[in-house]
Amino acid sequence: MNLAKKVVDKMISGDAFSQWLGIEVLEITEGFCKLKMTVRDEMTNGFNIAHGGIAYSLADSCLAFAANADGIQAVSIETSISHT
């Protein structure tokens, strides 16, 4: 198993929120991550589509996994998302 996979497996094992999201790691390398998840009923908004916070959470987890895949602990300082 490569370092990136080991790091992300460790991160997910201690991340109850990412576990609740049901994140599946499709690909992970140093500086790159590809995830997927199934949007469940409790994750939808009044329009019956994924709540923006759910989409942002998936993106935030993806950023965290990619940024830490080299084994050096990193966190974001500022992030944003645009739904346009």
C-alpha positions in Angstrom: 0.0 0.0 0.0 1.4 3.4 -0.9 1.9 6.3 1.5 -1.0 8.4 0.2 -3.5 5.5 0.7 -2.2 4.8 4.2 -2.5 8.4 5.2 -6.0 8.8 3.9 -7.1 5.5 5.4 -5.8 6.8 8.8 -7.5 10.1 8.3 -10.9 8.6 7.4 -10.7 6.1 10.3 -10.7 9.1 12.7 -13.1 11.3 10.8 -16.7 10.6 11.9 -18.1 13.2 9.6 -16.4 11.9 6.5 -17.7 8.4 7.5 -21.2 9.8 7.9 -21.0 11.3 4.4 -20.2 7.9 3.1 -17.1 9.0 1.2 -15.4 6.5 -1.1 -11.9 7.2 -2.2 -11.6 6.5 -5.9 -8.0 7.7 -6.4 -5.4 9.3 -4.1 -1.9 10.4 -4.9 0.3 13.1 -3.5 -1.6 16.4 -4.2 -4.6 14.7 -6.0 -7.7 13.0 -4.7 -10.9 11.8 -6.4 -13.9 10.9 -4.2 -17.5 9.9 -4.6 -20.5 9.6 -2.3 -24.2 8.9 -2.6 -26.5 11.8 -1.6 -29.0 10.5 0.9 -32.4 12.0 1.7 -31.1 13.6 4.9 -28.5 15.5 2.8 -31.0 17.3 0.5 -32.4 20.8 0.7 -35.9 22.0 0.1 -35.5 21.6 -3.6 -34.6 17.9 -3.1 -31.1 18.3 -4.3 -27.8 18.0 -2.4 -27.5 20.8 0.2 -24.6 23.1 -0.6 -23.0 22.3 2.7 -22.8 18.6 1.7 -21.1 19.5 -1.6 -18.7 21.8 0.2 -18.0 19.1 2.8 -17.1 16.6 0.1 -14.8 19.2 -1.5 -13.2 20.0 1.8 -12.5 16.4 2.6 -11.0 15.9 -0.9 -8.8 18.9 -0.3 -7.7 17.6 3.1 -6.9 14.1 1.7 -4.9 15.5 -1.2 -3.0 18.0 0.9 -2.0 15.4 3.5 -1.3 12.5 1.1 2.5 13.1 1.4 2.4 12.4 5.1 3.0 16.0 6.2 0.1 17.4 8.3 -1.6 20.3 6.6 -4.8 22.2 7.0 -6.5 24.9 4.9 -6.4 28.5 6.0 -9.1 29.8 3.7 -11.4 28.0 1.2 -14.4 29.0 -0.8 -16.9 27.5 -3.2 -19.1 29.1 -5.9 -22.4 27.6 -7.0 -22.7 29.4 -10.3 
